[in-house]
Amino acid sequence: MIKARVDDNLKPAGTTREVTGAGAADFTLMTVYSSGKLSIEAKTAQGSKATTIDVPADSWDNDQSALYHPCLALDRELHDNVHHCCRRNAGVAKTQLAVLGKEQVAVPAGSFSTYKVQMSVDQQKIYAWYDAAIPHHLIKVRDPTSKTTAAMSRRQLC
């Protein structure tokens, strides 16, 4: 379960991510954004760890980015640069976003006309397909580096 909190300007305020049912691999990861800093606390079966890092003003939380991208002008050739905060390695990565065009995509939830968005971080590229219809639900994500694909079901879109 992931809970993302934003401020009145839709900037990240914090997140809570809980993984349960995995036994010894269960964990809770909590973040708080405040005054250009990101505080991260991880609680695992092996104990707790915490750290704080500096974050640029244009930063977005990884879990929040799926909400941020549909707010962009997806119907135009978009190129944007933002910073994404990655709690996993307590780092900030400059991310380039580009709308590559429209594509028809079939997933368990059905067939959708989508906008394909490429997110480039260093040499890694991740692709996301957003429904062309407003409110631009995230339909599919593919990470060629880890060879993973996530497709949305009808239940996840409701």
Phi, psi and omega in degrees: 000137178235131173240122178249133179246140179233160177272187182296339178261015181063021174275153183296135174250331179164169178218158170227126178237126179238132173241118180232160179088004180257010179069235182296344180270001176301144176203161171232131180237120182240139178229150174221128176260132178198129174051048177075016180233151173237117176262131183236131176230128179245132176241121180230176177297336180273356179128191182245148175222149179217150176205163176227136179231157174281142178227138177295158182298332182268021183284147173234144177284143179308315182290337180275338187299328178296336176275329182286314185304318180294344179281349179283166179282079185292340182278002177240161176291101187258137169225122184219150176240129177221171173250133174250136178266126180250111182291329185303319180244014179050051181223169177237132181236133174287129185239131175259129180251140177215131173277120184271346180134189180263145176214149171272130183231134175250126179225174180305334180282347180134196180252136186225144166277125187229164166258130178266125181244133176255129175248119182248124175233115187052237180267355183270139177236134176237141183244139177227141178246122180249137178307133179294336179279139176295134021263029175057056177301145173290124184257321186203148175227137177226130176245099182297331181295312180269359179058040178244147176224136175239128179239143185276145174262167179303320181299321181289335182277343183277000000 
